[in-house]
Amino acid sequence: MNLATFIAVAALAVIISLAVAYIVREKRRGVKCIGCPLADSCTKYGSPKRKMHHSKTQSQ
């Protein structure tokens, strides 16, 4: 394995590790729709703050 391959593999490992850490952290906070900008106030998963956030998925 040459140096360029090692650097590429290391960079991918760091990116994947950071993504997994983010998902674990958000799940511990109780977020159901990770990545959704309105996940904290989504009525689909029990929070009464907003209504009809997922109206497209509910009507289909």
C-alpha positions as CSV (number, residue, x, y, z in Angstrom):
1,M,0.0,0.0,0.0
2,N,1.5,3.3,-1.1
3,L,1.2,6.6,0.8
4,A,-1.6,8.0,-1.4
5,T,-3.7,4.9,-0.8
6,F,-3.0,5.1,3.0
7,I,-4.1,8.7,3.1
8,A,-7.3,8.0,1.2
9,V,-8.2,5.1,3.4
10,A,-7.4,7.2,6.5
11,A,-9.6,10.1,5.3
12,L,-12.5,7.7,4.6
13,A,-12.1,6.2,8.0
14,V,-12.3,9.6,9.7
15,I,-15.3,10.7,7.6
16,I,-17.2,7.4,8.4
17,S,-16.3,7.7,12.1
18,L,-17.5,11.2,12.4
19,A,-20.8,10.3,10.6
20,V,-21.4,7.4,13.0
21,A,-20.6,9.5,16.0
22,Y,-23.1,12.2,14.8
23,I,-25.8,9.5,14.4
24,V,-25.2,8.0,17.8
25,R,-25.2,11.5,19.5
26,E,-28.5,12.4,17.8
27,K,-30.1,9.1,18.7
28,R,-29.2,9.7,22.3
29,R,-30.9,13.1,22.2
30,G,-34.0,11.3,21.0
31,V,-34.1,12.6,17.4
32,K,-36.1,10.3,15.2
33,C,-35.5,11.9,11.8
34,I,-31.8,12.6,11.8
35,G,-31.0,15.2,9.2
36,C,-34.5,16.6,9.1
37,P,-34.4,20.4,9.8
38,L,-37.7,20.1,11.8
39,A,-36.9,16.9,13.6
40,D,-37.2,18.4,17.1
41,S,-40.8,19.7,16.4
42,C,-42.1,16.9,14.2
43,T,-45.7,15.7,14.9
44,K,-45.1,12.4,13.1
45,Y,-42.9,11.2,16.0
46,G,-44.8,12.7,19.0
47,S,-43.9,16.3,19.4
48,P,-46.9,18.6,19.3
49,K,-45.1,21.8,18.4
50,R,-45.7,21.7,14.6
51,K,-48.4,20.2,12.5
52,M,-48.3,18.5,9.1
53,H,-44.5,18.5,8.7
54,H,-44.6,15.1,6.9
55,S,-47.8,15.8,5.0
56,K,-46.5,14.3,1.8
57,T,-45.6,11.0,3.4
58,Q,-48.9,10.9,5.4
59,S,-51.1,11.4,2.4
60,Q,-49.5,8.7,0.2
